């Protein structure tokens, strides 16, 4: 065998070895990806319980202070899905907006309700369809001398001496943090504390989901004024969130359930019911 032939055979062996390694790595990658995919609904049915995170956001997620029972638009919908479709008990786990995603990723609960669909967040979690729409509004005391009645835009309100009251870790917190240049942001742990800051005049403006702020304004109509900023802030869909390991084809079961609820007017009726319930003091 000549030197040239031996050299050619050696190169062929090296090439075949490299191909084999590449195929092995590719197979290992596919196996790893498969192992990272969870069959959530089967696991929930085997366990008999669907664990749902509960961070307060009226009228979507509310808690009766006397009984500890949860209710709200997104609470009722996931109860119906769990009981009617999966045939399991639905359990709500107290948490905060600061911890709702980390807790889900750590396996403390299976699903997170009433999350804003945000492109950046979709890199780390999966979403259901959005059965509800979200937009930020401002509620303030109309007698506040620091605020002019003609103010409409974010730039109008973003002034030195103005304090925004906001619930920490929420979508509105992330939105406002990215755009405020001059005003002060007062971050508080829950919706009641954020509202109280404005009611007591420690802060000037309640920055919240327009639906939640509507409830706040309705029970304080003697002094409150509301502005929907122009252009709109964070006009996004509100949905359920899942770990990234839950494949989209599994989430489709919930999507179909939600699509039917929207088409039948069920979600609109829930919204009307809970808005009226909070306004009339029946929360």
C-alpha positions as CSV (number, residue, x, y, z in Angstrom):
1,X,0.0,0.0,0.0
2,X,1.4,3.3,-1.0
3,X,1.9,6.2,1.3
4,X,-0.8,8.3,-0.5
5,X,-3.4,5.5,-0.1
6,X,-2.6,5.1,3.6
7,X,-2.9,8.9,4.1
8,X,-6.3,8.9,2.3
9,X,-7.6,6.0,4.4
10,X,-6.5,7.8,7.6
11,X,-8.3,11.0,6.5
12,X,-11.4,8.9,5.8
13,X,-11.3,7.3,9.2
14,X,-11.0,10.7,10.9
15,X,-13.9,12.0,8.8
16,X,-16.1,9.0,9.8
17,X,-15.1,9.5,13.4
18,X,-16.1,13.1,13.3
19,X,-19.4,12.2,11.7
20,X,-20.1,9.6,14.4
21,X,-19.3,12.1,17.2
22,X,-21.6,14.7,15.6
23,X,-24.4,12.2,15.3
24,X,-24.0,11.1,18.9
25,X,-24.1,14.7,20.1
26,X,-27.2,15.4,18.1
27,X,-28.9,12.3,19.5
28,X,-27.9,13.3,23.0
29,X,-29.3,16.8,22.4
30,X,-32.6,15.4,21.3
31,X,-32.8,13.0,24.3
32,X,-32.1,15.9,26.6
33,X,-34.7,18.0,25.0
34,X,-37.2,15.2,25.3
35,X,-36.3,14.7,29.0
36,X,-37.0,18.5,29.6
37,X,-40.5,18.2,28.3
38,X,-43.1,17.5,31.0
39,X,-46.6,16.0,30.6
40,X,-48.2,18.5,33.0
41,X,-51.9,17.4,32.6
42,X,-51.0,13.8,33.2
43,X,-49.0,14.6,36.2
44,X,-51.8,16.8,37.6
45,X,-54.4,14.1,37.0
46,X,-52.1,11.5,38.6
47,X,-51.7,13.7,41.6
48,X,-55.4,14.8,41.6
49,X,-54.6,18.5,42.2
50,X,-53.9,21.4,40.0
51,X,-51.8,23.9,42.0
52,X,-52.4,27.6,41.0
53,X,-50.3,30.6,42.1
54,X,-52.4,33.3,43.7
55,X,-51.0,36.9,43.6
56,X,-53.8,39.4,44.2
57,X,-55.0,41.5,41.2
58,X,-58.7,42.4,41.4
59,X,-60.9,41.6,39.5
60,X,-58.8,38.7,38.2
61,X,-57.5,37.2,41.5
62,X,-59.1,38.2,44.8
63,X,-59.2,36.8,48.3
64,X,-61.9,37.0,50.9
65,X,-60.2,38.3,54.0
66,X,-62.8,36.5,56.2
67,X,-62.8,33.0,54.6
68,X,-59.5,33.0,52.8
69,X,-61.4,31.8,49.6
70,X,-60.1,32.9,46.2
71,X,-62.3,34.2,43.4
72,X,-62.1,36.4,40.4
73,X,-62.2,36.1,36.6
74,X,-59.0,34.0,36.2
75,X,-59.7,32.1,39.4
76,X,-63.1,31.0,38.3
77,X,-61.9,30.0,34.8
78,X,-59.1,27.8,36.0
79,X,-61.4,26.2,38.6
80,X,-63.8,25.3,35.8
81,X,-61.0,24.0,33.6
82,X,-59.5,21.9,36.4
83,X,-62.8,20.4,37.5
84,X,-64.6,20.0,34.2
85,X,-61.8,19.2,31.8
86,X,-59.1,17.6,34.0
87,X,-61.4,16.2,36.7
88,X,-59.1,17.4,39.6
89,X,-59.2,19.6,42.6
90,X,-57.8,23.1,42.1
91,X,-55.6,24.4,44.9
92,X,-54.5,28.1,45.2
93,X,-51.1,28.9,46.7
94,X,-50.4,32.3,48.2
95,X,-47.6,34.2,46.5
96,X,-46.6,37.7,45.4
97,X,-46.0,39.2,41.9
98,X,-42.3,39.4,42.7
99,X,-42.1,35.6,43.2
100,X,-44.9,34.2,40.9
101,X,-42.6,33.2,38.0
102,X,-39.7,31.9,40.1
103,X,-42.0,29.8,42.2
104,X,-43.6,28.3,39.1
105,X,-40.2,27.5,37.6
106,X,-39.2,25.9,40.9
107,X,-42.2,23.6,40.8
108,X,-44.1,25.2,43.7
109,X,-47.2,25.5,41.5
110,X,-48.3,24.3,38.1
111,X,-49.7,27.5,36.5
112,X,-49.7,31.2,37.1
113,X,-52.9,33.2,36.3
114,X,-53.4,36.7,35.0
115,X,-49.9,37.3,33.5
116,X,-49.3,39.9,30.9
117,X,-48.1,38.4,27.6
118,X,-44.7,40.0,27.2
119,X,-42.3,39.0,24.4
120,X,-39.2,39.1,26.6
121,X,-40.8,36.9,29.3
122,X,-41.9,34.4,26.6
123,X,-38.2,33.5,26.3
124,X,-38.4,31.8,29.7
125,X,-42.1,30.7,30.1
126,X,-45.0,29.6,27.8
127,X,-48.3,31.4,27.7
128,X,-51.9,30.4,27.0
129,X,-54.0,32.5,24.7
130,X,-55.2,35.9,26.2
131,X,-58.8,35.8,27.2
132,X,-58.6,39.4,28.6
133,X,-56.9,42.6,27.6
134,X,-54.7,44.9,29.8
135,X,-53.8,48.6,29.8
136,X,-52.2,50.9,32.4
137,X,-54.3,53.7,33.8
138,X,-53.5,56.5,36.3
139,X,-55.9,57.3,39.2
140,X,-55.2,60.4,41.3
141,X,-56.9,63.0,43.5
142,X,-58.5,65.6,41.3
143,X,-57.7,68.3,43.9
144,X,-54.0,67.5,43.8
145,X,-52.4,70.9,42.9
146,X,-49.3,69.1,41.4
147,X,-51.4,67.5,38.6
148,X,-52.9,69.6,35.8
149,X,-56.3,68.5,34.4
150,X,-55.1,68.7,30.8
151,X,-52.3,66.1,31.4
152,X,-52.8,63.1,29.1
153,X,-49.4,61.6,28.2
154,X,-46.8,59.8,30.2
155,X,-44.4,62.7,29.6
156,X,-47.0,65.0,31.2
157,X,-47.0,63.0,34.4
158,X,-43.3,62.2,34.5
159,X,-42.3,65.3,36.5
160,X,-40.0,66.0,39.4
161,X,-42.1,66.0,42.6
162,X,-44.6,63.5,41.3
163,X,-44.7,60.1,43.1
164,X,-46.2,57.0,41.4
165,X,-47.6,54.3,43.7
166,X,-47.2,50.8,42.2
167,X,-47.4,47.2,43.3
168,X,-43.9,45.7,43.2
169,X,-43.1,43.0,40.6
170,X,-46.2,43.6,38.4
171,X,-46.3,44.3,34.7
172,X,-47.0,47.9,35.4
173,X,-43.9,48.1,37.6
174,X,-41.7,46.8,34.8
175,X,-43.3,49.1,32.3
176,X,-43.0,52.2,34.4
177,X,-39.5,51.5,35.6
178,X,-38.3,51.4,32.0
179,X,-39.7,54.8,31.0
180,X,-39.8,57.0,34.1
181,X,-37.0,59.6,34.0
182,X,-38.0,62.3,36.5
183,X,-40.9,61.2,38.8
184,X,-40.4,59.0,41.9
185,X,-41.7,55.4,42.0
186,X,-43.0,54.1,45.3
187,X,-43.1,50.3,45.1
188,X,-45.4,48.6,47.6
189,X,-46.0,44.8,48.3
190,X,-49.7,44.6,47.5
191,X,-52.6,46.3,45.9
192,X,-54.1,47.6,49.2
193,X,-50.9,49.3,50.2
194,X,-50.5,50.8,46.8
195,X,-54.0,52.3,46.9
196,X,-53.6,53.5,50.5
197,X,-50.5,55.5,49.5
198,X,-52.6,57.5,47.1
199,X,-55.7,57.8,49.4
200,X,-53.4,59.1,52.2
201,X,-51.6,61.4,49.8
202,X,-48.2,59.8,50.5
203,X,-48.2,59.2,46.7
204,X,-49.8,61.2,43.9
205,X,-50.8,58.6,41.3
206,X,-52.0,54.9,41.4
207,X,-50.4,53.2,38.4
208,X,-52.3,49.9,37.8
209,X,-54.2,47.7,35.4
210,X,-57.0,49.8,34.1
211,X,-59.6,47.3,35.4
212,X,-58.1,47.3,38.9
213,X,-57.8,51.1,38.9
214,X,-61.4,51.4,37.7
215,X,-62.5,49.6,40.9
216,X,-60.3,51.9,43.0
217,X,-61.7,55.0,41.4
218,X,-65.3,53.7,41.7
219,X,-65.1,53.4,45.5
220,X,-63.5,56.8,45.7
221,X,-65.5,58.7,43.1
222,X,-65.8,61.7,45.4
223,X,-62.2,62.6,44.9
224,X,-60.7,60.4,42.2
225,X,-59.9,61.2,38.5
226,X,-58.7,58.7,35.9
227,X,-56.5,59.0,32.9
228,X,-55.7,56.4,30.2
229,X,-52.3,57.7,29.0
230,X,-52.0,58.6,25.3
231,X,-50.3,56.8,23.6
232,X,-51.4,53.8,25.6
233,X,-49.1,52.1,28.0
234,X,-48.6,48.3,27.9
235,X,-51.7,47.4,25.9
236,X,-51.2,43.6,26.2
237,X,-53.1,40.4,26.5
238,X,-53.6,38.8,29.9
239,X,-53.1,35.0,30.0
240,X,-52.0,32.0,32.1
241,X,-48.3,31.2,32.3
242,X,-46.6,27.8,32.3
243,X,-43.0,26.5,32.7
244,X,-41.1,26.4,29.5
245,X,-41.0,22.6,29.8
246,X,-44.8,22.4,29.2
247,X,-45.2,22.1,25.5
248,X,-47.5,24.4,23.5
249,X,-49.5,21.4,22.3
250,X,-50.5,20.7,25.9
251,X,-51.5,24.3,26.5
252,X,-53.8,24.0,23.5
253,X,-56.4,22.2,25.7
254,X,-56.7,25.2,27.9
255,X,-56.7,27.5,24.8
256,X,-59.7,25.7,23.4
257,X,-61.5,25.9,26.7
258,X,-60.8,29.7,26.9
259,X,-61.8,30.3,23.3
260,X,-65.2,28.7,24.0
261,X,-65.6,30.8,27.1
262,X,-64.9,34.0,25.2
263,X,-67.2,33.0,22.3
264,X,-70.1,32.2,24.7
265,X,-69.8,35.5,26.5
266,X,-68.9,33.7,29.7
267,X,-65.7,35.7,30.4
268,X,-67.5,39.1,29.7
269,X,-70.2,38.1,32.3
270,X,-67.5,37.1,34.8
271,X,-65.8,40.5,34.3
272,X,-69.1,42.4,34.8
273,X,-70.0,40.3,37.9
274,X,-66.7,40.9,39.7
275,X,-66.4,44.5,38.8
276,X,-69.9,45.1,40.3
277,X,-69.1,43.0,43.3
278,X,-66.0,45.0,44.2
279,X,-67.7,48.4,43.5
280,X,-70.7,47.5,45.8
281,X,-68.4,46.3,48.5
282,X,-69.2,42.6,48.1
283,X,-65.6,41.5,47.7
